[in-house]
């Protein structure tokens, strides 16, 4: 399962070559040219990283407004600001809002690629040994669980894996139910569907699903994965 990157830029033709380079590096990439497309793809594409141009045409602040809109909808996705503007105040504002980086488009390509990789959640960059009982490799769609002293692969449905990826990529962070429920847009009852998926994940991962150690609940708020870093 390749890492997913959403590029938000009002000049998609200019960033298409960059998108192809990212695809050659093994990423899955889509481009949004405005705020409406960005928010739509936020739900439909579920990116692991967002690369946002903070300057849109003559409006240097529109990208900043898009940044705030994305964070209001889901503040767990790393946002990488890639811009042609040299504005210390704008950089401060973006970083203050928890953008993970603010980088000039003039940087050499190899530097941009290295910084993008560094800003991906650790679980997406390398296989993770949660402890002596669980190993997770999100990049290769692989989860192994130790039972009775032996390692076994835990076979997850695609959406089960998507939910797990969201949780594991943000260890110790409570992911609100409404964000996780958005993974089931066609379900008649997304809340009940999420409950069922969490229950299935616990059956596959937990030594005692009735007393979970990994996939944990914040009552009335959402779910979180145990801190492993």
NUPA-418945 format. One line per 2 residues: number of its first residue (from 0); their letters; for each residue y, x, z of N, C-alpha, C. Coordinates in Angstrom, 2 decimals. Each point is the difference from the previous one (the first is absolute). Example, Ala and Ser with C-alpha at 12.3 -4.5 7.8 and 13.67 -1.06 7.14 Angstrom:
2
0 = as = -5.69 13.19 7.80 1.19 -0.89 0.00 1.20 0.90 0.00 ~ 1.05 -0.35 -0.72 1.19 0.82 0.06 1.09 -0.77 0.73;
This chain:
229
0 = xx = -1.19 0.85 0.00 1.19 -0.85 0.00 1.24 0.89 0.00 ~ 0.73 0.09 -1.12 1.18 0.87 -0.05 1.13 -0.54 0.87;
2 = xx = 0.83 0.90 0.50 1.18 -0.41 0.74 0.95 -0.73 -0.96 ~ 0.62 -1.05 0.50 0.88 -0.83 -0.84 1.46 0.33 0.29;
4 = xx = 0.76 0.26 -1.08 1.41 0.31 0.13 0.82 -1.00 -0.81 ~ 1.00 -0.58 0.65 0.95 -0.89 -0.65 1.31 0.76 -0.19;
6 = xx = 0.45 0.13 -1.26 1.29 0.62 -0.30 1.01 -1.12 -0.25 ~ 1.13 0.05 0.70 1.05 -1.00 -0.18 1.22 0.72 -0.58;
8 = xx = 0.30 -0.29 -1.26 1.08 0.69 -0.71 0.53 -0.94 -1.08 ~ 1.34 -0.08 -0.14 0.57 -0.92 -0.98 -0.07 0.54 -1.42;
10 = xx = -0.50 1.21 -0.18 -0.18 0.56 -1.35 -1.46 0.41 -0.16 ~ -0.90 -0.99 -0.15 -1.45 0.28 -0.03 -0.40 0.96 -1.11;
12 = xx = 0.70 -0.01 -1.14 -0.37 0.91 -1.08 0.20 1.45 0.42 ~ 1.02 0.25 0.82 0.28 1.37 0.42 -1.02 0.52 1.00;
14 = xx = -0.63 -0.92 0.74 -0.98 0.46 1.00 -1.44 -0.15 -0.50 ~ -0.18 -0.53 -1.22 -1.36 -0.22 -0.50 -0.76 1.31 -0.16;
16 = xx = 0.71 1.07 -0.42 -0.67 1.30 -0.14 -0.45 0.51 1.37 ~ 0.85 -0.19 1.01 -0.35 0.39 1.36 -1.21 -0.81 0.50;
18 = xx = -0.01 -1.30 -0.35 -1.12 -0.85 0.39 -1.30 0.50 -0.63 ~ 0.05 0.43 -1.25 -1.20 0.51 -0.66 -0.50 1.28 0.67;
20 = xx = 0.94 0.83 0.44 -0.40 1.23 0.71 -0.69 -0.35 1.31 ~ 0.53 -0.99 0.71 -0.64 -0.44 1.24 -1.41 -0.54 -0.27;
22 = xx = -0.14 -0.73 -1.09 -1.33 -0.52 -0.37 -0.96 1.14 -0.31 ~ 0.51 1.05 -0.65 -0.84 1.16 -0.28 -0.42 0.70 1.29;
24 = xx = 0.81 -0.15 1.03 -0.33 0.58 1.30 -0.99 -0.87 0.78 ~ -0.36 -1.15 -0.57 -1.00 -0.85 0.63 0.54 -1.22 0.71;
26 = xx = 1.31 -0.26 -0.10 0.59 -1.17 0.64 -0.01 -1.20 -0.95 ~ -0.01 -1.18 0.57 0.19 -1.23 -0.77 1.46 -0.41 0.16;
28 = xx = 0.70 -0.18 -1.12 1.45 -0.15 0.05 0.46 -1.27 -0.74 ~ 0.94 -0.71 0.60 0.70 -1.09 -0.69 1.50 0.21 0.21;
30 = xx = 0.80 -0.58 -0.90 1.46 0.17 0.05 0.66 -1.36 0.11 ~ 0.98 -0.11 0.90 0.84 -1.20 0.12 1.43 0.39 -0.33;
32 = xx = 0.69 -0.84 -0.77 1.36 0.35 -0.44 1.09 -0.66 0.85 ~ -0.39 -0.91 0.91 1.02 -0.64 0.83 -0.62 -0.49 1.30;
34 = xx = 0.82 -0.63 0.84 -0.45 -0.42 1.31 -1.07 -1.08 -0.07 ~ 0.14 -0.95 -0.94 -0.99 -1.09 -0.11 -1.37 0.54 -0.37;
36 = xx = -0.03 0.91 -0.98 -1.28 0.59 -0.41 -0.59 0.84 1.12 ~ 0.87 0.71 0.73 -0.48 0.86 1.10 -0.66 -0.83 1.09;
38 = xx = 0.64 -1.09 0.39 -0.56 -0.83 1.07 -1.26 -0.73 -0.46 ~ -0.03 -0.39 -1.27 -1.21 -0.63 -0.54 -1.17 0.98 0.03;
40 = xx = 0.23 1.23 -0.47 -1.07 1.00 -0.06 -0.38 0.48 1.40 ~ 0.91 -0.10 0.93 -0.32 0.35 1.38 -1.18 -0.83 0.49;
42 = xx = -0.02 -1.28 -0.38 -1.10 -0.89 0.38 -1.20 0.13 -0.92 ~ 0.25 0.06 -1.30 -1.09 -0.03 -0.97 -0.72 1.34 -0.16;
44 = xx = 0.76 1.09 0.04 -0.56 1.33 -0.24 -0.41 0.69 1.30 ~ 0.66 -0.33 1.08 -0.23 0.57 1.33 0.00 1.54 -0.06;
46 = xx = 1.16 0.59 -0.27 0.06 1.46 -0.15 -0.23 0.74 1.31 ~ -0.45 1.25 -0.14 -0.14 0.89 1.16 1.26 0.82 0.22;
48 = xx = 0.83 0.12 -1.04 1.26 0.74 0.06 0.96 -0.62 -1.00 ~ 1.28 -0.08 0.35 1.03 -0.50 -0.90 0.98 1.13 -0.29;
50 = xx = 0.26 0.23 -1.28 1.03 0.96 -0.41 1.19 -0.82 -0.50 ~ 1.11 0.10 0.68 1.16 -0.86 -0.27 1.21 0.81 -0.41;
52 = xx = 0.59 -0.37 -1.14 1.29 0.56 -0.41 1.09 -0.78 0.72 ~ 0.80 0.70 0.78 0.98 -0.69 0.84 1.24 -0.43 -0.78;
54 = xx = 0.24 0.61 -1.19 1.17 -0.36 -0.80 -0.39 -0.82 -1.21 ~ 0.55 -1.21 -0.13 -0.31 -0.87 -1.13 1.25 -0.19 -0.85;
56 = xx = 0.05 0.71 -1.14 1.15 -0.12 -0.88 1.29 0.38 0.71 ~ 1.01 -0.85 -0.12 1.28 0.27 0.65 0.00 -0.39 1.47;
58 = xx = -1.07 -0.68 0.44 -0.10 -0.45 1.39 -0.83 0.99 0.79 ~ 0.66 0.92 0.70 -0.72 1.03 0.73 -0.72 -0.55 1.22;
60 = xx = 0.32 -1.23 0.38 -0.58 -0.54 1.24 -1.10 -1.03 -0.24 ~ -0.25 -0.37 -1.25 -1.02 -1.02 -0.23 -1.37 0.49 0.45;
62 = xx = -0.30 1.27 -0.28 -1.28 0.55 0.45 -0.12 -0.03 1.51 ~ 1.12 0.18 0.67 0.01 -0.08 1.47 -0.34 -1.41 0.45;
64 = xx = 0.52 -1.00 -0.71 -0.33 -1.39 0.32 -1.48 -0.28 -0.24 ~ -0.55 0.58 -1.09 -1.43 -0.17 -0.27 -0.83 0.65 1.10;
66 = xx = 0.44 1.18 0.46 -0.69 0.66 1.10 -0.05 -0.91 1.22 ~ 1.11 -0.61 0.35 0.03 -0.89 1.17 -0.90 -1.22 -0.21;
68 = xx = -0.03 -0.53 -1.24 -0.83 -1.18 -0.28 -1.48 0.34 0.12 ~ -0.39 1.16 -0.49 -1.40 0.42 0.11 -0.39 0.19 1.45;
70 = xx = 0.85 0.68 0.76 -0.30 0.25 1.41 -0.08 -1.30 0.79 ~ 0.82 -0.98 -0.38 -0.05 -1.28 0.70 -1.31 -0.72 -0.27;
72 = xx = -0.58 0.24 -1.17 -1.24 -0.66 -0.37 -1.23 0.74 0.52 ~ 0.04 1.34 -0.06 -1.13 0.82 0.48 0.53 1.40 0.30;
74 = xx = 0.08 0.32 1.29 0.56 1.30 0.39 -1.08 1.06 0.23 ~ -1.22 -0.25 -0.48 -1.09 0.95 0.21 -0.26 0.89 -1.22;
76 = xx = 0.66 -0.29 -1.12 -0.21 0.77 -1.23 1.02 1.13 -0.08 ~ -0.42 1.25 -0.15 0.96 1.10 -0.12 0.88 -0.19 -1.24;
78 = xx = 1.31 0.19 0.16 0.94 -0.13 -1.11 0.66 1.35 -0.24 ~ -0.17 0.50 -1.22 0.46 1.32 -0.42 1.20 -0.21 -0.90;
80 = xx = 1.17 0.44 0.44 1.22 -0.19 -0.79 0.14 1.15 -1.00 ~ 0.01 -0.35 -1.27 0.17 0.98 -1.08 1.25 -0.39 -0.78;
82 = xx = 1.03 0.84 0.03 1.29 -0.43 -0.49 0.77 1.11 -0.72 ~ 0.89 -0.42 -0.87 0.90 0.94 -0.65 1.33 0.11 0.72;
84 = xx = 0.17 -0.75 1.09 1.26 -0.02 0.74 -0.02 1.01 1.14 ~ 1.08 0.71 0.16 0.15 0.95 1.10 1.00 -0.60 0.98;
86 = xx = -0.52 -0.69 0.99 0.85 -0.76 0.92 -0.58 0.15 1.40 ~ 0.65 0.81 0.82 -0.53 0.28 1.34 -0.06 -1.26 0.86;
88 = xx = 0.99 -0.87 -0.13 -0.01 -1.23 0.80 -1.15 -0.91 -0.40 ~ -0.24 -0.11 -1.32 -1.10 -0.83 -0.49 -1.33 0.57 0.45;
90 = xx = -0.12 1.32 -0.05 -1.23 0.64 0.48 -0.21 -0.30 1.48 ~ 1.05 0.11 0.78 -0.12 -0.29 1.43 -0.42 -1.44 0.24;
92 = xx = 0.61 -0.94 -0.75 -0.34 -1.41 0.18 -1.46 -0.27 -0.34 ~ -0.49 0.60 -1.10 -1.39 -0.21 -0.41 -0.97 0.56 1.04;
94 = xx = 0.28 1.20 0.47 -0.89 0.61 0.99 0.09 -0.73 1.34 ~ 1.18 -0.50 0.32 0.16 -0.77 1.22 -0.84 -1.27 -0.04;
96 = xx = -0.17 -0.55 -1.21 -0.83 -1.19 -0.17 -1.49 0.33 -0.12 ~ -0.33 1.28 0.18 -1.39 0.47 0.01 -0.60 0.21 -1.38;
98 = xx = 0.85 0.20 -1.03 -0.56 0.55 -1.25 -0.59 1.36 0.35 ~ -1.12 0.36 -0.64 -0.69 1.22 0.42 0.58 1.26 -0.62;
100 = xx = 0.78 -0.15 -1.09 0.59 1.18 -0.63 1.14 -0.45 -0.91 ~ 0.91 0.93 -0.30 1.14 -0.26 -0.87 0.12 1.23 -0.89;
102 = xx = -0.36 -0.12 -1.29 -0.18 1.16 -0.86 0.77 -0.17 -1.30 ~ 0.60 1.06 -0.47 0.73 -0.01 -1.26 -0.97 0.04 -1.18;
104 = xx = 0.35 -0.75 -1.05 -0.81 0.02 -1.22 0.03 1.36 -0.69 ~ 0.93 0.85 0.40 0.11 1.31 -0.63 -1.02 1.01 0.54;
106 = xx = -0.72 -0.37 1.05 -1.01 0.90 0.56 -1.10 0.28 -1.03 ~ -0.57 1.20 0.00 -1.12 0.30 -0.91 -1.15 -0.98 0.21;
108 = xx = -0.72 -0.30 -1.09 -1.08 -0.97 0.05 -1.04 0.35 1.06 ~ -0.39 1.26 0.08 -1.05 0.39 0.95 0.46 -0.24 1.44;
110 = xx = 1.31 0.13 0.25 0.52 -0.27 1.33 -0.05 -1.50 0.30 ~ 0.37 -0.82 -0.99 -0.06 -1.45 0.18 -1.42 -0.46 0.28;
112 = xx = -0.96 0.51 -0.78 -1.39 -0.40 0.19 -0.51 0.40 1.38 ~ 0.36 1.19 0.43 -0.45 0.47 1.31 0.61 -0.84 1.12;
114 = xx = 1.26 -0.36 -0.15 0.65 -0.79 1.05 -0.52 -1.44 0.01 ~ -0.31 -0.54 -1.18 -0.59 -1.34 -0.05 -1.35 0.00 0.71;
116 = xx = -0.83 0.97 -0.32 -1.32 0.08 0.64 0.13 0.14 1.51 ~ 0.96 0.80 0.44 0.19 0.22 1.43 0.45 -1.25 0.72;
118 = xx = 0.66 -0.91 -0.72 0.51 -1.22 0.64 -1.01 -1.15 -0.01 ~ -1.11 0.18 -0.68 -1.06 -1.02 0.09 -0.61 0.04 1.39;
120 = xx = -0.43 -1.14 0.53 -0.69 0.02 1.27 -1.19 0.96 -0.03 ~ -0.26 0.64 1.11 -1.06 1.00 0.07 -1.34 -0.55 -0.48;
122 = xx = -0.28 -1.25 0.34 -1.29 -0.59 -0.37 -0.17 -0.13 -1.50 ~ 1.12 0.00 -0.75 -0.08 -0.09 -1.45 -0.05 1.38 -0.66;
124 = xx = 0.30 1.05 0.77 0.02 1.35 -0.55 -1.32 0.72 0.18 ~ -0.74 -0.37 1.04 -1.22 0.73 0.30 -0.96 -0.89 0.78;
126 = xx = -1.31 0.29 -0.08 -0.95 -0.77 0.81 0.30 0.18 1.49 ~ -0.23 -1.05 0.75 0.32 0.01 1.43 -1.27 -0.20 0.82;
128 = xx = -0.21 0.87 0.99 -1.02 -0.24 1.01 0.72 -0.65 1.18 ~ -0.19 -1.29 0.14 0.67 -0.71 1.08 -0.46 0.54 1.34;
130 = xx = -1.30 0.19 0.11 -0.61 0.61 1.18 -1.42 0.38 -0.39 ~ -0.90 0.10 0.95 -1.38 0.39 -0.31 -0.82 -1.13 -0.60;
132 = xx = 0.60 -1.19 -0.14 -0.77 -1.15 -0.46 0.48 -0.61 -1.31 ~ 1.22 0.30 -0.44 0.53 -0.59 -1.22 0.71 1.06 -0.84;
134 = xx = -0.32 0.01 -1.31 0.70 0.82 -0.97 0.51 -0.91 -1.11 ~ 1.25 0.18 -0.39 0.59 -0.86 -1.02 0.65 0.87 -1.08;
136 = xx = -0.39 -0.26 -1.24 0.59 0.68 -1.15 0.59 -1.08 -0.90 ~ 1.27 -0.30 0.20 0.63 -1.08 -0.75 0.10 0.32 -1.49;
138 = xx = 0.17 1.29 -0.32 0.13 0.39 -1.39 -1.26 -0.24 -0.80 ~ -1.14 0.06 0.66 -1.28 -0.19 -0.69 -0.70 -1.29 0.40;
140 = xx = 0.74 -0.89 0.68 -0.53 -1.33 0.32 -1.28 0.10 0.82 ~ 0.03 0.89 1.02 -1.23 0.30 0.74 0.24 -0.07 1.50;
142 = xx = -0.85 -0.74 0.67 0.03 -0.08 1.46 -1.40 0.27 0.52 ~ -0.12 0.93 0.94 -1.29 0.31 0.60 0.06 -0.23 1.50;
144 = xx = -1.07 -0.58 0.51 -0.10 -0.34 1.42 -1.29 0.60 0.55 ~ 0.08 0.61 1.18 -1.20 0.57 0.61 -0.65 -1.05 0.89;
146 = xx = -1.27 -0.25 -0.29 -0.80 -0.93 0.79 -1.30 0.69 0.38 ~ -0.33 -0.06 1.30 -1.23 0.64 0.53 -0.14 1.43 -0.50;
148 = xx = 1.13 0.73 0.02 -0.02 1.41 -0.32 0.02 0.35 -1.48 ~ 0.01 -1.01 -0.88 0.00 0.27 -1.43 1.19 -0.67 -0.69;
150 = xx = 0.51 0.67 -1.06 1.13 -0.54 -0.75 -0.47 -0.99 -1.06 ~ 0.69 -1.14 -0.06 -0.31 -1.02 -0.99 1.31 -0.43 -0.68;
152 = xx = -0.08 -0.29 -1.29 1.18 -0.50 -0.71 0.22 -1.46 0.33 ~ 1.23 -0.34 0.36 0.37 -1.39 0.25 0.51 -0.59 -1.32;
154 = xx = -0.70 -0.97 -0.52 0.36 -0.59 -1.29 1.01 -1.14 0.22 ~ 1.20 0.19 -0.52 1.06 -0.98 0.19 0.36 -0.65 -1.33;
156 = xx = 0.36 -1.28 0.07 0.54 -0.69 -1.16 1.38 0.59 -0.31 ~ 0.46 -0.11 -1.26 1.30 0.58 -0.36 1.15 -0.43 0.91;
158 = xx = 0.09 -1.29 0.32 1.09 -0.44 0.86 -0.18 0.46 1.44 ~ -1.24 0.11 0.46 -0.24 0.57 1.32 0.53 1.42 0.05;
160 = xx = -0.25 0.74 -1.08 0.47 1.38 -0.05 1.52 0.07 -0.05 ~ 0.63 -0.93 -0.72 1.46 -0.03 -0.08 0.61 -0.23 1.38;
162 = xx = -0.57 -0.93 0.75 0.50 -0.27 1.35 -0.21 1.23 0.88 ~ -1.18 0.61 -0.09 -0.27 1.20 0.79 0.97 1.11 -0.37;
164 = xx = 0.27 0.18 -1.30 0.91 1.05 -0.45 1.38 -0.20 0.62 ~ 0.48 -1.24 0.03 1.31 -0.27 0.58 0.02 0.38 1.48;
166 = xx = -1.05 -0.31 0.70 -0.06 0.30 1.43 -0.14 1.50 0.25 ~ -0.92 0.63 -0.71 -0.28 1.42 0.22 1.18 0.87 -0.42;
168 = xx = 0.76 -0.44 -1.00 1.15 0.77 -0.46 1.17 -0.05 0.98 ~ -0.09 -0.91 0.97 1.07 -0.15 1.00 -0.60 -0.02 1.40;
170 = xx = -0.71 1.06 0.40 -0.68 -0.03 1.31 0.99 -0.15 1.15 ~ -0.36 -0.88 0.91 0.85 -0.24 1.15 1.12 -1.00 -0.24;
172 = xx = 0.22 -0.39 -1.27 1.04 -0.97 -0.34 -0.63 -1.39 -0.12 ~ 0.64 -0.98 0.62 -0.47 -1.37 -0.14 0.48 -0.54 -1.35;
174 = xx = -0.94 -0.42 -0.85 0.33 -0.59 -1.29 0.08 -1.52 0.20 ~ 1.17 -0.59 -0.21 0.15 -1.44 0.23 -0.98 -0.82 -0.82;
176 = xx = -0.41 -1.11 0.56 -0.96 -0.87 -0.68 0.51 -0.43 -1.37 ~ 1.30 -0.30 -0.12 0.50 -0.51 -1.27 -0.15 1.03 -1.11;
178 = xx = 0.08 1.28 0.33 -0.21 1.04 -1.02 -1.46 0.01 -0.43 ~ -0.91 -0.04 0.94 -1.43 0.02 -0.32 -0.44 -1.29 -0.67;
180 = xx = 0.59 -1.12 0.39 -0.36 -1.27 -0.62 0.43 -0.05 -1.47 ~ 1.00 0.79 -0.37 0.45 0.02 -1.39 -1.05 0.59 -0.93;
182 = xx = -1.03 0.62 0.55 -1.10 0.54 -0.81 -0.89 -1.11 -0.55 ~ 0.20 -1.22 0.50 -0.85 -1.13 -0.40 0.84 -1.15 -0.55;
184 = xx = 0.75 0.23 -1.06 0.93 -1.02 -0.50 -0.69 -1.27 -0.51 ~ -1.27 0.10 -0.39 -0.69 -1.16 -0.55 -0.83 -0.75 1.03;
186 = xx = -0.02 0.51 1.23 -0.78 -0.66 1.04 0.69 -1.29 0.46 ~ -0.78 -1.03 0.25 0.57 -1.25 0.51 0.59 0.20 1.39;
188 = xx = -0.64 0.86 0.78 0.46 0.28 1.36 0.01 1.51 0.20 ~ 1.11 0.69 -0.39 0.04 1.47 0.11 -0.23 0.51 1.42;
190 = xx = 0.45 -0.76 1.01 -0.18 0.43 1.38 -1.48 0.06 0.37 ~ -0.73 -1.06 -0.35 -1.43 -0.03 0.29 -0.75 1.05 -0.81;
192 = xx = 0.44 0.20 -1.26 -0.64 1.00 -0.85 0.18 1.40 0.59 ~ 1.21 0.30 0.46 0.24 1.30 0.64 -0.87 0.16 1.24;
194 = xx = -0.10 -1.03 0.80 -0.86 0.08 1.20 -1.43 0.35 -0.39 ~ -0.48 -0.61 -1.08 -1.37 0.26 -0.44 -0.16 1.43 -0.49;
196 = xx = 0.98 0.49 -0.73 -0.08 1.38 -0.50 0.04 1.02 1.14 ~ 0.84 -0.25 0.99 0.06 0.89 1.16 -1.34 -0.01 0.73;
198 = xx = -0.58 -1.19 0.13 -1.31 -0.11 0.65 -1.06 0.79 -0.76 ~ 0.01 -0.09 -1.34 -0.97 0.74 -0.81 0.22 1.51 0.11;
200 = xx = 1.26 0.43 0.01 0.28 1.43 0.17 -0.56 0.50 1.32 ~ 0.18 -0.77 1.04 -0.50 0.42 1.31 -1.52 0.08 0.01;
202 = xx = -0.66 -0.92 -0.68 -1.47 0.05 -0.07 -0.46 1.29 -0.68 ~ 0.77 0.48 -0.98 -0.40 1.18 -0.75 0.38 1.30 0.69;
204 = xx = 1.05 -0.04 0.83 0.53 1.24 0.57 -0.27 0.18 1.49 ~ 0.04 -1.09 0.74 -0.01 0.11 1.45 -1.41 0.09 0.59;
206 = xx = -0.21 0.88 0.99 -1.28 0.00 0.72 -0.27 -1.34 0.68 ~ 1.06 -0.60 0.53 -0.09 -1.31 0.64 1.13 -0.86 -0.55;
208 = xx = -0.25 -0.79 -1.06 1.07 -0.79 -0.63 0.73 -0.94 0.96 ~ -0.67 -0.41 1.06 0.64 -0.89 0.96 1.00 0.72 0.90;
210 = xx = -0.10 1.32 0.06 0.94 0.82 0.77 0.48 1.16 -0.88 ~ 0.84 -0.31 -0.96 0.37 1.00 -1.02 0.74 1.21 0.57;
212 = xx = -0.29 1.16 -0.60 0.66 1.25 0.36 0.94 0.50 -1.09 ~ -0.19 -0.48 -1.22 0.73 0.53 -1.15 0.99 -1.01 -0.58;
214 = xx = -0.49 -1.16 -0.39 0.87 -1.05 -0.55 0.40 -0.91 1.16 ~ 1.24 0.15 0.44 0.45 -0.63 1.23 1.02 -1.11 -0.28;
216 = xx = 0.13 -0.91 0.95 0.87 -1.17 -0.15 1.20 0.09 0.91 ~ 1.17 -0.32 -0.55 1.18 -0.26 0.81 0.19 -1.51 -0.02;
218 = xx = -0.41 -0.69 1.07 -0.01 -1.47 -0.02 1.33 -0.59 -0.44 ~ -0.10 -0.94 -0.96 1.17 -0.69 -0.48 0.86 0.80 -0.97;
220 = xx = -0.39 1.26 -0.27 0.81 0.86 -0.86 -0.77 0.48 -1.21 ~ -1.11 0.72 0.23 -0.75 0.55 -1.11 -1.11 0.92 0.45;
222 = xx = -0.35 0.96 -0.86 -1.12 0.90 0.27 0.44 1.44 -0.19 ~ -0.71 0.91 0.66 0.30 1.42 -0.14 -1.28 0.82 0.12;
224 = xx = 0.04 1.19 -0.59 -1.13 0.93 0.06 0.33 1.08 1.03 ~ -1.00 0.40 0.76 0.21 0.96 1.07 0.65 1.29 -0.53;
226 = xx = 0.84 0.60 0.81 0.66 1.25 -0.36 -1.05 1.12 -0.07 ~ 0.00 0.75 -1.09 -0.99 1.06 -0.14 0.63 1.35 -0.33;
228 = x = 1.32 0.06 -0.12 0.64 1.24 -0.41 0.19 0.92 1.18;
